[in-house]
Amino acid sequence: MKKGFTIVELLAVIVIMAIVVLIGGSSVLGILNRTRNDTAKEMRENLKEVALSYAFENVHIKTCSKEFSKEMFVDNNIANLNKPENESCIARIKVETLKKEGMFEDTQNHCADEDTVVIYRYVDDFGNSEYKAYTSDTTCTK
């Protein structure tokens, strides 16, 4: 009697292994995508904090109107960033500038030098103002 596997048995094992690899591969890809998105989000948050520090020390912008502040901070209406009447209360700071100042390091090159943080002076209902930062979802996703 010969010992060994039949072709049908070998094919069954190959099919089962292929299914396991497909399921495992899609799980790994999902994990990688989540990790990439989490890293980009963390980089954006770090970039905003650094840009706020830089702007507070180096950029002088006037306080935005209460309407602009509400639309930006509460309603997240970013169309206001491109309106000419709001330019005087907005500063645009590029990653390149923060890198040159030694304030931001990106060893993995997640952020492009052209990526921009928009700083504006938010004003609340009581007239208090503070600097706020905005980045798009495409910032630091290089």
Contacts in CASP RR format, 6 or more apart in sequence:
PFRMAT RR
TARGET T0000
AUTHOR 0000-0000-0000
METHOD contacts of the structure
MODEL  1
MKKGFTIVELLAVIVIMAIVVLIGGSSVLGILNRTRNDTAKEMRENLKEV
ALSYAFENVHIKTCSKEFSKEMFVDNNIANLNKPENESCIARIKVETLKK
EGMFEDTQNHCADEDTVVIYRYVDDFGNSEYKAYTSDTTCTK
5 13 0 8 1.000
39 110 0 8 1.000
40 110 0 8 1.000
40 139 0 8 1.000
40 140 0 8 1.000
40 141 0 8 1.000
43 106 0 8 1.000
43 110 0 8 1.000
43 111 0 8 1.000
43 140 0 8 1.000
44 135 0 8 1.000
44 139 0 8 1.000
44 140 0 8 1.000
46 104 0 8 1.000
47 95 0 8 1.000
47 98 0 8 1.000
47 104 0 8 1.000
47 111 0 8 1.000
47 115 0 8 1.000
47 117 0 8 1.000
47 135 0 8 1.000
47 139 0 8 1.000
47 140 0 8 1.000
48 117 0 8 1.000
48 133 0 8 1.000
48 134 0 8 1.000
48 135 0 8 1.000
49 133 0 8 1.000
50 98 0 8 1.000
50 103 0 8 1.000
50 104 0 8 1.000
51 93 0 8 1.000
51 98 0 8 1.000
51 117 0 8 1.000
51 119 0 8 1.000
51 133 0 8 1.000
52 119 0 8 1.000
52 131 0 8 1.000
52 132 0 8 1.000
52 133 0 8 1.000
53 103 0 8 1.000
54 93 0 8 1.000
54 97 0 8 1.000
54 98 0 8 1.000
54 101 0 8 1.000
54 103 0 8 1.000
55 61 0 8 1.000
55 91 0 8 1.000
55 93 0 8 1.000
55 119 0 8 1.000
55 131 0 8 1.000
55 133 0 8 1.000
56 131 0 8 1.000
59 91 0 8 1.000
59 93 0 8 1.000
59 119 0 8 1.000
61 88 0 8 1.000
61 89 0 8 1.000
61 90 0 8 1.000
61 91 0 8 1.000
61 119 0 8 1.000
61 120 0 8 1.000
61 121 0 8 1.000
62 88 0 8 1.000
62 89 0 8 1.000
62 121 0 8 1.000
63 89 0 8 1.000
63 121 0 8 1.000
63 123 0 8 1.000
63 129 0 8 1.000
64 72 0 8 1.000
64 86 0 8 1.000
64 89 0 8 1.000
64 90 0 8 1.000
64 120 0 8 1.000
64 121 0 8 1.000
64 122 0 8 1.000
64 123 0 8 1.000
64 129 0 8 1.000
65 89 0 8 1.000
65 123 0 8 1.000
66 123 0 8 1.000
66 124 0 8 1.000
66 125 0 8 1.000
66 127 0 8 1.000
68 80 0 8 1.000
68 86 0 8 1.000
68 89 0 8 1.000
68 120 0 8 1.000
69 120 0 8 1.000
69 122 0 8 1.000
69 123 0 8 1.000
69 124 0 8 1.000
71 77 0 8 1.000
71 80 0 8 1.000
72 78 0 8 1.000
72 80 0 8 1.000
72 81 0 8 1.000
72 120 0 8 1.000
72 122 0 8 1.000
72 132 0 8 1.000
72 134 0 8 1.000
73 122 0 8 1.000
73 132 0 8 1.000
78 134 0 8 1.000
78 136 0 8 1.000
80 86 0 8 1.000
81 90 0 8 1.000
81 118 0 8 1.000
81 120 0 8 1.000
81 134 0 8 1.000
86 120 0 8 1.000
89 120 0 8 1.000
89 121 0 8 1.000
90 118 0 8 1.000
90 119 0 8 1.000
90 120 0 8 1.000
91 118 0 8 1.000
91 119 0 8 1.000
91 120 0 8 1.000
92 116 0 8 1.000
92 117 0 8 1.000
92 118 0 8 1.000
92 119 0 8 1.000
93 116 0 8 1.000
93 117 0 8 1.000
93 118 0 8 1.000
93 119 0 8 1.000
94 113 0 8 1.000
94 114 0 8 1.000
94 115 0 8 1.000
94 116 0 8 1.000
95 104 0 8 1.000
95 106 0 8 1.000
95 111 0 8 1.000
95 112 0 8 1.000
95 113 0 8 1.000
95 114 0 8 1.000
95 115 0 8 1.000
95 116 0 8 1.000
95 117 0 8 1.000
96 113 0 8 1.000
96 114 0 8 1.000
98 104 0 8 1.000
99 105 0 8 1.000
99 106 0 8 1.000
99 113 0 8 1.000
104 111 0 8 1.000
106 140 0 8 1.000
109 142 0 8 1.000
110 140 0 8 1.000
110 141 0 8 1.000
110 142 0 8 1.000
111 139 0 8 1.000
111 140 0 8 1.000
111 142 0 8 1.000
112 142 0 8 1.000
115 135 0 8 1.000
115 139 0 8 1.000
115 140 0 8 1.000
115 142 0 8 1.000
116 135 0 8 1.000
116 139 0 8 1.000
117 133 0 8 1.000
117 134 0 8 1.000
117 135 0 8 1.000
117 139 0 8 1.000
118 133 0 8 1.000
118 134 0 8 1.000
118 135 0 8 1.000
119 131 0 8 1.000
119 132 0 8 1.000
119 133 0 8 1.000
119 134 0 8 1.000
120 131 0 8 1.000
120 132 0 8 1.000
120 134 0 8 1.000
121 129 0 8 1.000
121 130 0 8 1.000
121 131 0 8 1.000
121 132 0 8 1.000
122 129 0 8 1.000
122 130 0 8 1.000
122 131 0 8 1.000
122 132 0 8 1.000
123 129 0 8 1.000
END
